[in-house]
Amino acid sequence: MVRGPLPLHLGDVVRLKKPHPCGSDRWEIVRVGADLRLKCLGCGHLVLLPRSRVESRIREIYPASAPPGAPPLKPGRDLI
């Protein structure tokens, strides 16, 4: 089965599998396209990574449009 790209939008926060050296594992999406620019929410460091690499490392997605306190989305289960 072929899946399309994950629905990632500006302002969404993602939790990745491995933490950044500063200790934070949450990143804000600040650019969307074939590449994603992520901003570390711990130290503010910016990185530009291929979308496929980021999508394979995502554990949870916290949509910017979700109400406060809403549960995060899990890529394998909630976004099929």
N, C-alpha and C positions, 0 to 999 in steps of 0.2 A: 504494500500500500504506500502510495506517495502522499506526503503531507506538504502543505504549503508552509510558508514562514509563520512563526508565532506572531500573534497580534501584539506587537510592542509599539508604544506611542511615547511621544515627548512627555517628560514629567513622571513616567512610571518609575517605580523603584524595584530593582531586582535583587534577589539574594543569590549569590553564587556559591558553588561548592567549596572553593578554597578562599580563605580570607586574604585580604591585602596585607602587606607587611605592617601597616599601622594597626591591624587587629580588626578592622571593620570588614564585614562580608556583604554590605549593602551598597548598591550603586544606583545613581539616578541616570536615566537615559536623557542625554542632552542633544543627540543627533541620531536620526533614523535614516536608513538607506541600506545599501549593500554592506556598508560598514556601520558600526554603532559607536558613538562616542559616549563613554561612561564617565561619570564623576563620582569619585569615592566619597561617601557621606561621612567618613571618619576624618580624612585629612584634606579633601578637596582636589586630589590628584586627578588629572584627566588622562584617559587612554582611548585610543582608537583601535578597535578590533573588528575582524570580519564577522558578519552577522552569524554565520554558521558556527564559528568558534564560541561566540557568546551563548547562542541558543543551546549548545550541548552542555554548557556549564551552569545553566539556570536551575535553581532549586524551587524558588517561589517568585511570583510576580505580584507586586502591590500596585494595582492600577491607580493612576492619578485621579480618575473619575469615580473611584469607589468611595462610599461614605466612610467616615472614620470608624474604626473598629471592625470593618468587614474582614472576613478571613482572606488570606492570600490565595492566589490561584496557583495550582501545581501543573506544570507543563504536560506531564504524561497522562494525568487523569482528568483535569478540568478543561483542558483545551484541545480535545480530540475533535 
